[in-house]
Amino acid sequence: MSDSPYGKWEPTDISPSKLKMYKDCPKKVEYRYVRKEKTYTGAASLQGSAAHKVFLEELLDGGVDDIEFLVEMMLDDLNHRLDTEDPRDYKSKLPLTESEKFDALQELKIWGEGLLEAYLKGEDSYGNPLKLPKIKETEIEGCAEVYLPTLDATIRIRGYIDMLFEDGSLGDLKLASDYWKSIWTLAKAITEDQPAMYSKMMGTRKFRYLIVDKKKDNRKQPKSPVVRSIDFVVTDEDMDRLMADLEDFVRSTDVLNNYKNGVFPARPEYNGQTKATAGKPEEQFCGKLCDFKEICWRENFARPILVEEDGVSYESGE
């Protein structure tokens, strides 16, 4: 942001999302920040942006508490994003159809309303209590210089914090899948670097994630979300792990030298085989969320296939 007290963002500024991307797969960082390959926006990302904007700016900061009005604002915001930001299907990379856009709006209507009602009523539609301290401030930009002794270098960590509560704790809103492999739990939360980064920026150790579990029924239709918080304390061990991760990032990517001698290994995660992907290694080799799978397969994993015929082995095409 041009009016930031910390000036413009520098290539050496490290955000939680950039560090998370590196830890997930360094090759993603190369494609995204070094080569600047094209990225895509999906419906889920736009839903999250619309919910964040209205929840943080209109409800928490603006004091508007008319749920019906706030839901309409979310839908208007999402509709604008869907029409202007070229959203794509995650797997096919094809533009969303009008039907898919309609589905995204209907989903946000249910999930967004569930978030608003849970916050204002103190419990979600299933009767689960939601107890949060009063909000002091929203959308705070945080920034801190960090000295890395093993590299004798200083970098900045930087990011935007969703919520600062009156008890001094920090908070981040997540609209998240309730799929068992990716659902947010305390175990997931405490392995993230984001809480430690925000704590270092703001000088506090209390953190909470506000989670909206995006639930669907057996027909894949949206239903009321579970809304809950994961509250915990950032420990010295978390801070030590953050420092180690920052040093690893800076050393391996060579970010201080404009990535000139950076090393970016690909770290795929096998995605298994289904009927739809049988015989298609280019779809099976990695199941991570990534915009760059086609490029990564082509550049790092594609190869001729060894075929044996009449006792003779030879290389076929891919």
C-alpha positions in Angstrom: 0.0 0.0 0.0 1.4 3.4 -1.0 0.4 5.1 2.3 2.1 2.4 4.4 4.3 3.8 7.3 6.8 1.1 6.2 7.2 2.3 2.6 6.7 0.1 -0.4 7.1 -3.6 -0.3 10.6 -4.7 -1.1 11.5 -8.1 -2.7 13.4 -8.9 0.5 10.3 -8.4 2.7 9.0 -11.8 3.8 5.3 -12.3 4.5 3.8 -15.3 6.2 2.3 -16.5 2.8 5.7 -16.3 1.1 7.4 -18.3 3.8 4.6 -20.8 3.9 4.9 -21.3 0.1 8.6 -21.9 0.4 8.2 -24.5 3.2 5.5 -26.2 1.1 7.6 -26.3 -2.0 10.6 -24.0 -2.9 9.9 -24.5 -6.6 6.6 -22.6 -6.1 8.6 -19.6 -4.9 10.8 -19.7 -8.0 7.8 -19.8 -10.3 5.8 -17.2 -8.4 8.5 -14.6 -7.4 11.5 -15.2 -9.5 10.1 -16.2 -12.9 6.7 -14.6 -12.2 4.7 -17.3 -14.0 1.0 -16.7 -14.3 -1.1 -17.5 -11.3 -4.8 -18.2 -11.1 -7.6 -17.2 -8.7 -10.2 -19.7 -7.7 -13.7 -19.3 -6.3 -12.7 -20.3 -2.8 -10.1 -17.5 -2.7 -12.6 -14.9 -3.8 -15.1 -16.1 -1.3 -12.5 -15.7 1.4 -11.7 -12.2 0.2 -15.3 -11.1 0.2 -16.0 -12.5 3.6 -12.9 -10.9 5.1 -13.7 -7.5 3.6 -17.3 -7.4 5.0 -16.6 -9.1 8.3 -13.6 -7.0 9.2 -14.5 -3.6 7.7 -18.3 -3.5 8.0 -19.1 -5.6 11.0 -16.0 -5.3 13.3 -14.7 -1.9 12.3 -17.9 -0.2 11.0 -20.3 -1.6 13.6 -23.0 -2.7 11.1 -24.9 -5.6 12.7 -27.7 -6.2 10.2 -27.0 -9.7 9.1 -29.2 -9.7 6.0 -27.6 -6.4 4.8 -24.0 -7.7 5.5 -24.7 -10.9 3.6 -25.9 -8.9 0.6 -22.7 -6.9 0.8 -20.6 -10.1 0.8 -22.5 -11.3 -2.3 -22.2 -8.0 -4.1 -18.4 -8.0 -3.4 -18.0 -11.6 -4.5 -20.1 -11.0 -7.6 -17.8 -8.1 -8.6 -14.7 -10.2 -8.0 -16.1 -13.1 -10.1 -16.8 -10.7 -13.0 -13.5 -8.8 -12.9 -10.8 -11.1 -11.7 -10.9 -14.0 -14.2 -11.5 -16.8 -11.7 -10.5 -20.3 -12.9 -11.3 -23.9 -12.0 -8.5 -25.2 -9.8 -7.8 -28.4 -11.8 -8.6 -27.5 -15.4 -7.6 -23.8 -15.3 -10.6 -23.0 -17.4 -12.7 -19.9 -16.6 -15.5 -20.5 -14.3 -18.9 -21.1 -16.0 -21.9 -19.0 -15.0 -23.2 -22.0 -13.2 -20.0 -22.3 -11.2 -20.2 -18.6 -10.3 -23.8 -19.0 -9.2 -22.7 -22.0 -7.0 -19.9 -19.9 -5.4 -22.4 -17.1 -4.5 -24.9 -19.6 -3.0 -22.1 -21.1 -0.9 -20.9 -17.8 0.4 -24.5 -16.9 1.3 -24.7 -19.9 3.6 -21.2 -19.8 5.0 -21.0 -16.0 5.3 -24.4 -15.8 7.1 -23.2 -18.6 9.5 -20.0 -16.6 10.4 -22.0 -13.4 11.0 -24.6 -15.0 13.1 -22.1 -16.9 15.2 -20.1 -13.8 16.0 -23.2 -11.7 16.8 -25.0 -14.4 18.8 -22.1 -16.0 20.5 -22.7 -19.4 19.1 -23.0 -21.1 15.7 -26.1 -22.8 14.3 -25.2 -26.1 16.0 -25.1 -24.5 19.4 -21.3 -24.5 19.7 -20.3 -21.4 21.8 -18.1 -18.8 20.2 -16.4 -16.6 22.9 -14.1 -13.9 21.7 -12.7 -10.8 23.4 -13.8 -7.5 22.2 -12.2 -6.2 19.0 -9.8 -3.3 19.4 -8.6 -2.9 15.8 -8.8 -4.7 12.4 -6.5 -5.0 9.4 -3.3 -3.8 11.0 -0.1 -3.8 9.0 2.7 -5.3 10.9 6.4 -5.1 10.2 9.6 -5.9 12.1 13.3 -6.1 11.3 14.8 -9.5 12.1 18.6 -10.0 12.4 19.8 -13.5 11.2 23.1 -14.1 13.0 24.3 -17.1 11.0 24.0 -15.0 7.8 24.9 -11.7 9.4 21.9 -10.2 7.6 18.8 -8.2 8.5 15.5 -8.7 6.7 12.0 -7.5 7.4 8.9 -9.7 8.1 5.7 -8.0 7.1 2.0 -8.7 6.8 -1.6 -7.7 7.5 -3.2 -8.9 10.7 -6.9 -9.4 10.6 -7.7 -8.7 14.3 -6.3 -7.2 17.4 -8.4 -8.0 20.5 -8.6 -5.9 23.7 -6.9 -8.6 25.6 -3.8 -8.1 23.5 -4.3 -11.2 21.4 -4.0 -11.3 17.6 -6.4 -13.1 15.3 -6.7 -14.4 11.8 -9.9 -15.4 10.0 -9.9 -18.6 7.9 -12.7 -19.9 5.7 -11.5 -23.4 5.4 -12.4 -26.9 4.1 -13.6 -29.4 6.6 -11.9 -32.2 4.7 -10.1 -34.4 7.2 -6.7 -34.0 5.6 -6.8 -30.2 5.7 -9.2 -29.2 8.5 -7.9 -26.6 10.9 -7.0 -28.0 14.4 -4.7 -27.0 17.1 -2.2 -29.4 15.7 -2.3 -27.6 12.4 -2.3 -24.1 13.9 0.8 -24.6 16.0 2.9 -25.8 13.1 2.3 -22.5 11.1 4.8 -19.7 11.1 2.2 -17.0 10.8 1.4 -16.7 14.6 5.1 -16.4 15.5 5.6 -13.8 12.7 2.7 -11.7 13.8 3.7 -12.0 17.4 7.2 -10.8 16.6 5.7 -7.9 14.6 3.3 -6.8 17.4 5.1 -7.9 20.6 2.5 -10.3 21.9 2.4 -14.0 22.4 -1.4 -14.6 22.4 -3.0 -15.7 19.2 -6.3 -17.2 17.9 -7.5 -18.4 14.6 -11.2 -17.8 13.9 -12.2 -20.8 11.8 -15.3 -21.1 9.5 -15.5 -24.8 8.5 -17.2 -24.8 5.1 -19.5 -27.7 5.3 -21.5 -29.5 2.6 -24.2 -32.2 2.7 -24.1 -35.5 0.8 -25.3 -33.8 -2.4 -22.4 -31.4 -2.2 -24.7 -28.5 -1.3 -23.5 -25.9 1.2 -24.9 -26.1 4.7 -24.3 -24.0 7.8 -20.7 -23.9 8.9 -19.1 -24.7 12.2 -17.6 -21.5 13.5 -15.0 -21.8 16.2 -11.7 -20.4 17.5 -8.4 -22.0 18.1 -6.7 -20.1 20.9 -3.1 -20.7 22.0 0.2 -19.0 23.2 3.2 -18.6 20.9 6.1 -20.2 22.6 9.9 -19.6 22.6 10.2 -22.8 20.6 7.8 -21.4 18.0 10.1 -18.3 17.8 13.2 -20.5 17.4 11.5 -22.4 14.6 10.6 -19.2 12.9 14.1 -18.0 13.0 15.4 -21.3 11.6 12.8 -21.1 8.8 13.7 -17.5 7.9 17.4 -18.3 7.8 16.7 -21.4 5.6 14.6 -19.2 3.2 17.1 -16.4 2.9 20.1 -18.8 2.5 18.5 -21.1 0.0 16.7 -18.6 -2.2 19.5 -16.0 -2.2 16.7 -13.4 -1.9 19.2 -10.8 -0.7 21.0 -11.1 -4.0 17.8 -10.9 -6.1 17.6 -14.7 -6.1 20.6 -14.9 -8.4 22.1 -18.1 -6.9 18.9 -19.4 -5.3 18.2 -23.1 -5.1 14.5 -24.2 -5.5 14.0 -27.9 -5.4 10.6 -29.3 -6.3 8.9 -31.2 -3.5 5.9 -33.1 -5.0 3.5 -35.0 -2.9 2.1 -38.1 -4.6 -1.6 -37.8 -5.2 -2.6 -41.4 -5.5 -4.5 -43.0 -8.4 -8.2 -42.8 -9.2 -10.2 -44.0 -12.2 -9.9 -40.5 -13.7 -6.1 -40.3 -13.3 -5.1 -43.9 -14.1 -2.2 -43.9 -16.5 -1.7 -40.1 -16.1 1.5 -39.6 -14.0 1.3 -35.9 -14.9 -1.9 -35.7 -12.7 -0.8 -38.1 -10.0 2.7 -36.9 -9.2 1.6 -34.1 -6.9 -1.5 -33.4 -4.9 -0.6 -30.1 -3.4 -2.5 -26.9 -4.1 -0.4 -25.2 -6.8 -0.8 -23.1 -9.9 2.3 -24.4 -11.5 1.8 -28.2 -11.8 1.9 -28.3 -15.6 5.1 -26.4 -15.8 6.6 -28.3 -12.9 5.8 -31.7 -14.5 7.1 -30.6 -17.9 10.4 -29.2 -16.5 11.2 -31.6 -13.7 9.4 -34.9 -14.0 8.3 -35.7 -17.6 10.5 -38.3 -19.3 10.5 -41.0 -22.0 8.9 -44.3 -21.0 11.0 -47.5 -21.2 9.2 -50.1 -23.3 10.2 -53.7 -23.9 9.3 -55.4 -27.1 10.6 -58.8 -28.4 13.2 -58.7 -25.7 14.5 -55.3 -26.7 14.1 -52.2 -24.5 13.7 -48.8 -26.1 12.5 -45.4 -25.1 9.1 -44.3 -26.3 7.7 -40.8 -26.2 6.2 -39.4 -23.0 
